[in-house]
């Protein structure tokens, strides 16, 4: 056989042979087609019977001459493309396949890893369905059921994968095939966790459930009475408008805080008004010392102290001493004051502006530069902390975008959330002892209860189901994962396996239960103030899960599983994990430091 094909191109296992040709020209392809019948004849000469029914040809060809070669050497027989070979004037045909099954794996030139994973997954489901009654039997100990699953299902799934290998797509597909555990939310087969233990006593848990149910009634009252066409859901990919609103919101909030502080600080203390024009009739003393006289016209405006005006000079040195003496002063403070008084006795006296009634405080250029360096260092340190917190938030934070009634989406629940929040505030003012749960848990519970209500309503409301199908949220009985297409300006189907209705309902029910546990929800609030009639179409929410309890880990796993899924559109929302980036306030601080 080595006369027709190199030895390194031959692979044999038992009575199976694999022959490989690589060609770069049309002549090499023709020589390979001529050598193949000779190899079959060589095997027959040794008394071996070649099974043409089990023999197939795998061909991957491209190039300018590919079409002509395929037309000459291939044809269709009963709808199947075959490879034409000629031996002794007779035509020999072999089935031409894209992939071929061999020893439980797929052999192919096109994504053989994905084809093998798909094949092994289907066989594993067959094995699982055969043992379904035993694996779910409550009388069989859990340990034995796990061992049975590992021996009969897991072994079938992983067979051949170690030899074939996994590409990134196949590894991701295997990861998503596993259904999260009912109790721990873990999707890894090799890891099992015990059943969640309640972190609160039964009496406290019952009281919490009653309190959550009280506020959950606001969400049921806010269900849409009509199943008319809702508006398009907000974008997950193109959120420039929403981010701009958040940026303006944060800046406005900081500006309001700054203005409020300025108003509070604009009125100086009463003692500052004493001696407004003190020394106004005294002639200006000539300057002495190095540097000459400092003219009042050359005094920088920035040297004026905050709050100074025509009738309100800044505090004198004696007044500063009085305020300092109110506290305990160290020896070093007193020494510095004495040195400053000795070095610049006249610079502090010649800064009086006699005409305008206020005193200018000249500063040295070196002092200003040092102060700028301190501010720059503090700003850089703050930005580093911001970047570090942004990395930490990847493990705990999600961003939700809820449409308001102003957007025209009848699935919106923002009005119901606002009603629940107002009731919580009223109850806190009137009877604080009646509240045992923070508002973040209450609002998150209300959101999950509304989502569960919509999911259960789809099972009986055919009109609502038709509406959801028309929106492209459901495919069959599964909810699609969506991604934003900026070119089309809408959400499109992502290349992710859809989420079944049963799994979606179970996940939301578990989230509803987890929202009642303590030490689970760290933060859940809007990024701008929630009002009865919000002006914007979208209100962003931030959700941060704690990371110290098993319940918080399960909450994060379930929320990550439902990220970017179409189920959130049932409450007029979209959701995604947080991204690495700086807040609008941090970006503004960075710009201010650069311009300093």
C-alpha positions as CSV (number, residue, x, y, z in Angstrom):
1,X,0.0,0.0,0.0
2,X,3.0,2.3,0.5
3,X,3.4,2.4,-3.3
4,X,0.2,4.3,-3.7
5,X,0.1,6.4,-0.4
6,X,2.8,7.4,2.1
7,X,2.9,5.4,5.3
8,X,2.3,8.5,7.5
9,X,-1.0,9.0,5.7
10,X,-2.3,5.5,6.7
11,X,-4.1,4.9,10.0
12,X,-5.4,1.4,10.9
13,X,-7.3,0.1,13.9
14,X,-8.3,-3.6,13.9
15,X,-9.9,-4.0,10.5
16,X,-10.6,-0.3,9.9
17,X,-8.4,1.8,7.6
18,X,-8.2,5.6,7.3
19,X,-6.4,7.0,4.3
20,X,-5.6,10.7,4.0
21,X,-4.6,12.8,1.0
22,X,-3.8,16.5,1.0
23,X,-3.7,18.2,-2.4
24,X,-3.1,21.8,-3.6
25,X,-3.5,21.3,-7.3
26,X,-6.1,19.7,-9.6
27,X,-3.5,17.1,-10.7
28,X,-2.8,16.0,-7.1
29,X,-6.6,15.5,-6.6
30,X,-6.8,13.4,-9.8
31,X,-3.9,11.2,-8.7
32,X,-5.5,10.6,-5.3
33,X,-8.8,9.5,-7.1
34,X,-6.7,7.2,-9.3
35,X,-4.8,5.7,-6.3
36,X,-7.9,4.9,-4.2
37,X,-9.2,2.0,-6.4
38,X,-5.7,0.5,-6.4
39,X,-5.7,0.5,-2.6
40,X,-9.0,-1.2,-2.5
41,X,-7.7,-3.8,-5.0
42,X,-4.6,-4.3,-2.8
43,X,-6.7,-5.1,0.2
44,X,-8.8,-7.6,-1.7
45,X,-5.6,-9.2,-3.0
46,X,-4.8,-10.2,0.7
47,X,-8.1,-12.0,1.0
48,X,-9.9,-9.1,2.7
49,X,-13.4,-8.2,1.7
50,X,-14.0,-4.5,1.5
51,X,-17.5,-3.4,2.7
52,X,-18.5,-0.6,0.4
53,X,-21.6,0.1,2.4
54,X,-19.5,1.2,5.4
55,X,-16.9,3.0,3.3
56,X,-17.4,6.7,2.9
57,X,-15.3,9.6,1.6
58,X,-14.9,12.9,3.4
59,X,-13.9,15.8,1.1
60,X,-13.0,19.4,1.8
61,X,-12.2,21.3,-1.3
62,X,-12.2,25.0,-2.3
63,X,-10.5,27.2,-4.9
64,X,-11.1,28.3,-8.5
65,X,-10.9,24.7,-9.9
66,X,-13.1,23.1,-7.2
67,X,-16.4,23.5,-9.1
68,X,-15.0,21.8,-12.2
69,X,-13.5,18.9,-10.3
70,X,-16.7,18.3,-8.3
71,X,-18.6,18.3,-11.5
72,X,-16.3,15.7,-13.1
73,X,-15.8,13.4,-10.1
74,X,-19.1,13.6,-8.2
75,X,-22.7,13.0,-9.0
76,X,-26.0,12.4,-7.3
77,X,-27.5,8.9,-6.9
78,X,-31.0,8.8,-5.3
79,X,-30.4,12.3,-3.8
80,X,-27.1,11.3,-2.3
81,X,-23.8,12.8,-3.6
82,X,-21.2,10.2,-4.4
83,X,-17.5,10.2,-5.4
84,X,-16.9,8.6,-8.8
85,X,-13.9,6.3,-9.0
86,X,-12.8,4.2,-12.0
87,X,-11.2,0.7,-11.7
88,X,-10.6,-1.5,-14.8
89,X,-13.1,0.4,-16.9
90,X,-15.7,0.1,-14.2
91,X,-17.1,2.9,-12.2
92,X,-16.9,2.7,-8.4
93,X,-18.9,5.1,-6.2
94,X,-18.4,5.9,-2.6
95,X,-20.8,8.0,-0.5
96,X,-19.6,11.6,-0.1
97,X,-20.3,12.7,3.5
98,X,-19.7,15.9,5.5
99,X,-19.2,13.9,8.7
100,X,-19.0,10.3,9.6
101,X,-19.7,8.3,12.8
102,X,-16.8,6.2,14.1
103,X,-16.5,4.7,17.6
104,X,-19.0,7.1,19.1
105,X,-17.5,10.3,17.7
106,X,-17.9,12.4,14.6
107,X,-15.1,12.6,12.0
108,X,-15.2,15.6,9.8
109,X,-13.3,18.5,8.3
110,X,-15.9,21.0,9.6
111,X,-16.3,21.6,13.3
112,X,-15.9,18.0,14.4
113,X,-15.8,19.1,18.0
114,X,-19.2,20.6,17.9
115,X,-20.7,17.7,16.0
116,X,-19.2,15.2,18.5
117,X,-20.6,17.2,21.5
118,X,-24.0,17.3,19.9
119,X,-23.9,13.6,19.2
120,X,-22.8,12.6,22.7
121,X,-25.4,15.0,24.3
122,X,-28.2,13.3,22.4
123,X,-27.0,9.9,23.5
124,X,-26.7,11.1,27.1
125,X,-30.3,12.3,27.1
126,X,-31.4,8.9,25.8
127,X,-29.6,7.2,28.7
128,X,-31.1,9.7,31.2
129,X,-34.6,9.2,30.0
130,X,-34.3,5.5,30.4
131,X,-33.2,5.9,34.0
132,X,-35.5,8.9,34.7
133,X,-37.8,7.0,37.1
134,X,-34.9,5.6,39.1
135,X,-32.9,8.9,39.2
136,X,-36.1,10.7,40.6
137,X,-37.1,7.9,43.0
138,X,-37.2,9.3,46.5
139,X,-36.8,5.9,48.1
140,X,-33.4,5.4,46.6
141,X,-30.6,7.2,48.5
142,X,-29.3,10.3,46.9
143,X,-25.7,9.0,46.9
144,X,-26.7,5.9,45.0
145,X,-28.7,7.9,42.5
146,X,-25.6,10.1,41.9
147,X,-23.4,7.1,41.4
148,X,-26.0,5.6,39.0
149,X,-26.1,8.9,37.0
150,X,-22.3,9.1,36.9
151,X,-22.0,5.5,35.6
152,X,-24.8,5.6,33.0
153,X,-25.3,9.2,31.9
154,X,-22.1,11.1,32.6
155,X,-20.0,8.3,31.2
156,X,-22.0,8.3,27.9
157,X,-21.7,12.1,27.7
158,X,-18.0,12.4,28.1
159,X,-17.1,9.3,26.0
160,X,-14.7,10.4,23.2
161,X,-14.5,14.0,24.3
162,X,-11.1,13.7,25.8
163,X,-9.7,12.4,22.5
164,X,-11.6,14.8,20.3
165,X,-11.2,17.9,22.5
166,X,-13.5,20.9,22.9
167,X,-13.5,24.2,21.1
168,X,-14.8,27.3,23.0
169,X,-18.3,26.9,21.6
170,X,-18.6,23.3,22.6
171,X,-17.3,24.0,26.1
172,X,-19.9,26.8,26.5
173,X,-22.6,24.5,25.2
174,X,-21.8,21.8,27.7
175,X,-21.8,24.3,30.5
176,X,-25.2,25.6,29.6
177,X,-26.7,22.1,29.1
178,X,-26.5,21.5,32.8
179,X,-29.6,22.7,34.7
180,X,-28.9,24.6,37.9
181,X,-29.4,22.6,41.0
182,X,-32.8,23.3,42.6
183,X,-31.2,24.2,45.9
184,X,-27.6,25.5,45.3
185,X,-28.0,27.0,41.8
186,X,-24.8,25.2,40.7
187,X,-24.7,23.9,37.1
188,X,-21.6,21.7,37.5
189,X,-22.2,18.0,37.5
190,X,-19.1,17.2,39.5
191,X,-20.1,19.3,42.4
192,X,-23.0,18.7,44.7
193,X,-24.1,21.0,47.6
194,X,-26.4,20.3,50.5
195,X,-29.9,21.7,50.7
196,X,-30.1,25.3,51.6
197,X,-30.4,25.9,55.3
198,X,-32.7,28.6,56.4
199,X,-30.8,31.5,57.9
200,X,-33.8,32.7,59.9
201,X,-36.0,31.0,62.5
202,X,-39.3,29.6,61.4
203,X,-41.3,32.3,63.3
204,X,-39.2,35.1,61.8
205,X,-39.4,33.6,58.4
206,X,-43.2,33.4,58.6
207,X,-43.4,37.0,59.7
208,X,-41.2,38.0,56.8
209,X,-43.4,36.1,54.3
210,X,-46.5,37.9,55.5
211,X,-44.8,41.2,55.2
212,X,-43.6,40.4,51.6
213,X,-47.0,39.2,50.7
214,X,-48.5,42.5,51.9
215,X,-46.3,44.6,49.5
216,X,-46.6,42.0,46.7
217,X,-50.3,42.8,46.4
218,X,-49.3,46.1,44.8
219,X,-47.7,44.2,41.9
220,X,-50.8,42.1,41.3
221,X,-53.0,45.2,41.2
222,X,-50.7,46.7,38.6
223,X,-51.0,43.9,36.0
224,X,-52.0,45.1,32.5
225,X,-55.7,44.7,31.8
226,X,-55.1,44.6,28.0
227,X,-52.7,42.6,25.9
228,X,-52.2,45.2,23.3
229,X,-48.9,45.6,21.5
230,X,-46.3,47.0,23.9
231,X,-43.5,49.2,22.7
232,X,-40.1,48.0,21.7
233,X,-38.1,47.0,24.8
234,X,-35.1,49.2,25.6
235,X,-31.7,48.4,24.1
236,X,-29.1,46.4,25.8
237,X,-26.4,47.2,23.3
238,X,-27.1,50.8,22.4
239,X,-27.7,52.4,25.8
240,X,-26.1,55.7,24.9
241,X,-29.3,57.7,25.6
242,X,-29.8,55.9,29.0
243,X,-26.2,56.4,30.0
244,X,-26.4,60.0,29.0
245,X,-29.5,60.4,31.2
246,X,-27.7,58.7,34.1
247,X,-24.7,61.0,33.5
248,X,-26.9,64.1,33.6
249,X,-28.7,62.7,36.6
250,X,-25.5,62.2,38.6
251,X,-24.1,65.5,37.6
252,X,-27.4,67.3,38.5
253,X,-27.4,65.5,41.8
254,X,-23.9,66.6,42.6
255,X,-24.6,70.1,41.4
256,X,-27.6,70.3,43.7
257,X,-25.6,69.1,46.6
258,X,-22.8,71.7,45.8
259,X,-25.3,74.5,45.5
260,X,-26.9,73.5,48.7
261,X,-23.5,73.5,50.4
262,X,-22.7,76.9,48.9
263,X,-26.0,78.4,50.1
264,X,-25.3,77.1,53.6
265,X,-21.8,78.4,53.5
266,X,-22.6,81.8,51.8
267,X,-23.7,83.4,55.1
268,X,-20.5,83.9,57.1
269,X,-20.4,83.7,60.9
270,X,-21.7,86.7,62.8
271,X,-18.3,87.5,64.1
272,X,-17.0,88.1,60.6
273,X,-19.1,91.3,60.2
274,X,-17.3,92.9,63.1
275,X,-14.9,95.7,61.9
276,X,-16.0,95.6,58.2
277,X,-14.0,98.8,57.4
278,X,-11.5,98.5,60.1
279,X,-8.4,100.5,59.1
280,X,-10.1,102.0,56.1
281,X,-9.0,105.6,57.1
282,X,-5.4,104.5,57.7
283,X,-3.1,105.2,54.8
284,X,-1.4,102.3,53.1
285,X,2.0,101.7,54.6
286,X,4.9,101.5,52.1
287,X,6.0,98.0,51.5
288,X,9.4,97.0,52.8
289,X,11.6,94.0,52.3
290,X,12.5,91.9,49.3
291,X,10.1,92.0,46.4
292,X,9.0,95.5,46.6
293,X,5.4,96.7,46.9
294,X,2.6,94.4,45.8
295,X,0.0,96.5,43.9
296,X,-3.6,95.8,44.6
297,X,-4.4,95.6,40.9
298,X,-2.0,92.7,40.5
299,X,-3.6,90.6,43.3
300,X,-5.1,87.4,41.8
301,X,-8.8,87.0,42.3
302,X,-8.3,83.5,43.5
303,X,-6.5,84.8,46.5
304,X,-9.8,86.0,48.0
305,X,-11.2,83.8,50.6
306,X,-14.6,82.1,50.1
307,X,-17.5,84.2,51.3
308,X,-15.6,87.5,51.1
309,X,-17.5,90.6,49.9
310,X,-17.5,94.3,49.9
311,X,-18.8,94.5,53.5
312,X,-17.5,91.2,54.9
313,X,-13.8,90.8,55.2
314,X,-12.3,87.4,56.0
315,X,-11.3,86.8,59.6
316,X,-8.4,88.6,61.0
317,X,-5.3,86.9,62.4
318,X,-6.6,87.5,66.0
319,X,-9.9,85.9,65.2
320,X,-8.1,82.9,63.6
321,X,-6.1,82.6,66.9
322,X,-9.4,82.7,68.9
323,X,-10.9,79.9,66.8
324,X,-7.7,77.8,67.0
325,X,-7.5,78.2,70.8
326,X,-10.8,76.6,71.2
327,X,-9.1,73.2,70.5
328,X,-6.0,71.7,71.8
329,X,-3.0,72.9,69.9
330,X,0.3,71.1,69.7
331,X,3.7,72.7,70.1
332,X,4.5,72.3,66.4
333,X,1.3,74.3,65.5
334,X,2.4,77.2,67.8
335,X,5.9,77.1,66.4
336,X,4.7,77.3,62.8
337,X,2.5,80.2,63.6
338,X,5.4,82.1,65.2
339,X,7.6,81.4,62.2
340,X,5.0,82.7,59.8
341,X,4.4,85.8,61.9
342,X,8.1,86.6,61.9
343,X,8.8,85.9,58.2
344,X,5.8,87.9,56.7
345,X,4.6,90.5,59.2
346,X,3.9,93.1,56.6
347,X,2.6,91.0,53.8
348,X,-0.4,90.2,56.0
349,X,-1.0,93.9,56.6
350,X,-0.7,95.4,53.2
351,X,-3.4,93.3,51.6
352,X,-6.2,95.5,52.9
353,X,-8.3,96.9,50.0
354,X,-9.4,100.3,51.4
355,X,-11.7,101.3,48.6
356,X,-13.7,98.1,48.3
357,X,-13.8,97.2,52.0
358,X,-12.3,93.7,51.8
359,X,-8.9,92.2,52.4
360,X,-7.1,90.3,49.7
361,X,-4.9,87.4,50.9
362,X,-1.9,87.1,48.7
363,X,-0.5,83.6,48.2
364,X,2.8,82.3,47.0
365,X,2.9,80.5,43.7
366,X,4.8,77.6,45.2
367,X,1.9,77.1,47.7
368,X,-0.7,76.9,44.9
369,X,1.4,74.4,42.9
370,X,1.8,72.2,46.0
371,X,-1.9,72.4,46.6
372,X,-2.6,71.4,43.0
373,X,-0.3,68.4,43.3
374,X,-2.1,67.3,46.5
375,X,-5.5,67.6,44.7
376,X,-4.1,65.6,41.7
377,X,-2.8,62.9,43.9
378,X,-6.2,62.6,45.8
379,X,-8.0,62.5,42.5
380,X,-5.8,59.8,41.1
381,X,-6.2,57.8,44.3
382,X,-10.0,58.2,44.1
383,X,-10.0,57.0,40.4
384,X,-7.9,54.0,41.4
385,X,-10.4,53.1,44.0
386,X,-13.2,53.6,41.5
387,X,-11.5,51.2,39.1
388,X,-11.0,48.6,41.8
389,X,-14.6,48.8,42.9
390,X,-15.6,48.4,39.2
391,X,-13.7,45.1,39.1
392,X,-15.3,43.9,42.3
393,X,-18.8,44.7,41.1
394,X,-18.4,42.2,38.3
395,X,-19.1,39.4,40.9
396,X,-22.1,41.0,42.5
397,X,-23.8,43.6,40.4
398,X,-26.5,43.6,37.7
399,X,-28.1,46.5,35.8
400,X,-31.8,46.5,35.0
401,X,-33.6,48.9,32.6
402,X,-37.3,49.2,33.3
403,X,-39.6,51.0,30.9
404,X,-42.0,53.5,32.4
405,X,-45.7,54.2,31.5
406,X,-44.4,57.1,29.4
407,X,-42.9,54.7,27.0
408,X,-46.3,53.2,26.1
409,X,-45.4,49.7,27.2
410,X,-48.4,48.2,29.0
411,X,-46.1,45.6,30.6
412,X,-44.4,48.3,32.6
413,X,-44.3,47.8,36.4
414,X,-42.6,51.0,37.5
415,X,-45.9,52.6,38.7
416,X,-46.5,49.5,40.9
417,X,-43.0,49.6,42.3
418,X,-43.5,53.3,43.1
419,X,-46.8,52.5,45.0
420,X,-45.1,49.8,47.0
421,X,-42.2,52.1,47.9
422,X,-44.6,54.9,49.0
423,X,-46.5,52.5,51.2
424,X,-43.2,51.3,52.8
425,X,-42.3,54.9,53.5
426,X,-45.7,55.7,55.0
427,X,-45.6,52.6,57.1
428,X,-42.1,53.5,58.3
429,X,-43.2,57.0,59.4
430,X,-46.4,55.8,61.1
431,X,-45.4,52.5,62.6
432,X,-41.7,51.7,62.2
433,X,-41.9,48.6,64.4
434,X,-44.2,46.9,61.9
435,X,-41.4,46.8,59.3
436,X,-38.8,44.1,59.6
437,X,-37.5,44.0,56.0
438,X,-35.5,46.8,54.2
439,X,-37.1,48.4,51.2
440,X,-34.5,46.9,48.8
441,X,-35.8,43.4,49.6
442,X,-39.4,44.5,49.4
443,X,-39.0,46.1,45.9
444,X,-37.0,43.1,44.6
445,X,-39.7,40.7,45.9
446,X,-42.3,42.8,44.2
447,X,-40.4,42.7,40.9
448,X,-40.0,38.9,41.0
449,X,-43.7,38.4,42.0
450,X,-44.8,40.5,39.0
451,X,-42.5,38.5,36.7
452,X,-43.8,35.2,38.1
453,X,-47.4,36.5,37.6
454,X,-46.8,37.2,33.9
455,X,-45.1,33.8,33.4
456,X,-48.0,31.9,34.9
457,X,-50.5,34.1,33.0
458,X,-49.0,33.0,29.7
459,X,-50.0,29.4,30.5
460,X,-53.7,30.3,30.3
461,X,-54.0,33.5,28.3
462,X,-53.8,32.6,24.6
463,X,-54.0,36.3,23.5
464,X,-51.0,37.2,25.6
465,X,-49.1,34.3,24.3
466,X,-49.8,35.3,20.7
467,X,-48.7,38.9,21.6
468,X,-45.4,37.6,23.0
469,X,-44.8,35.4,20.0
470,X,-45.4,38.4,17.7
471,X,-42.8,40.3,19.7
472,X,-40.3,37.5,19.0
473,X,-39.7,36.7,22.6
474,X,-40.8,33.0,22.5
475,X,-39.8,30.2,20.1
476,X,-41.9,27.1,20.6
477,X,-42.2,26.9,24.4
478,X,-38.8,28.5,25.2
479,X,-37.7,32.0,25.8
480,X,-35.0,33.3,23.6
481,X,-31.8,35.0,24.6
482,X,-31.5,38.4,22.8
483,X,-28.7,40.7,21.8
484,X,-28.9,44.2,20.5
485,X,-28.2,44.8,16.8
486,X,-27.2,48.4,16.4
487,X,-27.5,48.2,12.6
488,X,-31.1,47.1,12.7
489,X,-31.9,49.0,15.8
490,X,-33.7,46.1,17.6
491,X,-33.1,43.0,19.5
492,X,-32.2,39.8,17.6
493,X,-31.9,36.2,18.6
494,X,-28.6,35.3,20.2
495,X,-26.7,32.0,19.4
496,X,-27.6,30.6,22.8
497,X,-29.9,27.7,23.6
498,X,-33.3,29.1,24.6
499,X,-34.6,28.8,28.1
500,X,-37.6,26.5,28.6
501,X,-40.8,27.8,30.2
502,X,-40.5,25.3,33.0
503,X,-37.0,26.3,33.9
504,X,-37.9,30.0,33.7
505,X,-40.8,29.5,36.1
506,X,-38.7,27.5,38.5
507,X,-35.9,30.0,38.4
508,X,-38.2,32.9,39.2
509,X,-39.9,31.1,42.0
510,X,-36.5,30.4,43.5
511,X,-35.5,34.0,43.1
512,X,-38.8,35.1,44.8
513,X,-38.0,32.9,47.7
514,X,-34.3,34.0,48.0
515,X,-35.4,37.7,48.1
516,X,-37.0,37.0,51.5
517,X,-33.7,35.8,53.1
518,X,-31.4,38.2,55.0
519,X,-27.8,38.8,53.8
520,X,-28.7,38.2,50.2
521,X,-29.6,41.6,48.6
522,X,-26.9,44.3,49.2
523,X,-28.5,47.1,47.1
524,X,-31.5,47.4,44.8
525,X,-32.5,51.0,43.9
526,X,-32.8,53.3,41.0
527,X,-30.0,55.3,39.6
528,X,-32.3,58.4,39.6
529,X,-35.2,59.3,41.8
530,X,-38.4,57.3,41.2
531,X,-41.5,59.5,41.0
532,X,-45.2,58.9,40.3
533,X,-45.0,60.3,36.8
534,X,-41.4,59.8,35.5
535,X,-40.5,61.9,32.5
536,X,-38.1,59.4,30.9
537,X,-38.9,56.3,29.1
538,X,-36.4,54.1,30.9
539,X,-35.4,54.0,34.6
540,X,-32.1,52.1,35.3
541,X,-31.9,50.0,38.5
542,X,-28.8,48.5,40.1
543,X,-28.9,45.2,41.9
544,X,-26.0,44.1,44.1
545,X,-26.0,40.6,45.7
546,X,-24.0,39.9,48.8
547,X,-21.4,37.1,48.6
548,X,-21.1,35.6,52.0
549,X,-24.0,33.2,52.2
550,X,-25.1,30.2,50.1
551,X,-28.4,32.0,49.3
552,X,-26.6,35.0,47.9
553,X,-24.5,32.7,45.7
554,X,-27.6,31.0,44.4
555,X,-29.2,34.4,43.7
556,X,-26.2,35.5,41.6
557,X,-26.2,32.2,39.7
558,X,-29.9,32.4,38.8
559,X,-29.7,36.1,37.9
560,X,-26.7,35.4,35.7
561,X,-28.5,32.4,34.0
562,X,-31.5,34.8,33.2
563,X,-29.3,37.6,32.0
564,X,-30.3,39.0,28.5
565,X,-33.3,36.6,28.4
566,X,-36.6,37.6,26.9
567,X,-38.5,36.8,30.1
568,X,-37.6,40.3,31.4
569,X,-39.5,41.8,28.6
570,X,-42.7,40.5,30.2
571,X,-42.3,43.3,32.8
572,X,-41.0,45.8,30.4
573,X,-37.4,45.4,31.4
574,X,-34.0,44.2,30.2
575,X,-31.2,43.1,32.3
576,X,-27.5,42.4,31.9
577,X,-24.4,42.0,34.2
578,X,-22.5,45.1,35.0
579,X,-19.5,46.1,32.9
580,X,-16.1,47.5,33.8
581,X,-16.2,51.2,33.6
582,X,-16.2,54.4,35.5
583,X,-19.3,56.2,36.8
584,X,-20.2,59.6,35.3
585,X,-19.0,61.3,38.5
586,X,-15.6,59.6,38.2
587,X,-15.3,60.6,34.5
588,X,-16.1,64.2,35.5
589,X,-13.4,64.0,38.2
590,X,-10.9,62.7,35.7
591,X,-11.6,65.6,33.3
592,X,-11.2,68.1,36.1
593,X,-7.9,66.6,37.1
594,X,-6.6,66.8,33.6
595,X,-7.6,70.4,33.3
596,X,-6.2,71.4,36.7
